[in-house]
Every structure is written in structure tokens, then in C-alpha cells.
Amino acid sequence: MLKTISFAIVHMTVAFGVGFVMTGDLLVGSTLALVEPLCNTVAYYFHEKVWKRLDSRRVHDSAVPA
């Protein structure tokens, strides 16, 4: 979970920077920094869970004799 939080902080910083540079508006930059990374962080968390489950199945399948 710490990796996910760290990723969220980096992502929010980048989103704010891009939004602010593109629009020059602190409100737009701040809104983008909250909404877009939050959605991506939630998606990333579930993405990681799916990959861990797939990896577990691969390990289990390779350990079971045919």
C-alpha cells in the first residue's frame, strides 16, 4: 500500500504541473491534481491485485504435476 501512496503523490504532482502549465490556472491545476490521479491510483491498486493473482496462479500451475 505504501507503494500505491507514493505513486499517488508523484502522480498528483505531475498532474498539477501539467494542468497549471497548460492553463495557467491554479484551480484547474489543483482539480486535475486531485481527480485524475485519484482515479488512476484506484485503477492501479486493482491492476496490481489482478497481476498478483495471475502470478499466484502461474506459480501454482507450474508447481502442480501434470
Summary of the structure (lengths in Angstrom):
residues: 66
radius of gyration: 17.8
end to end distance: 36.0
largest distance: 61.7
contacts: 157
relative contact order: 0.12
helix: 91%
strand: 0%
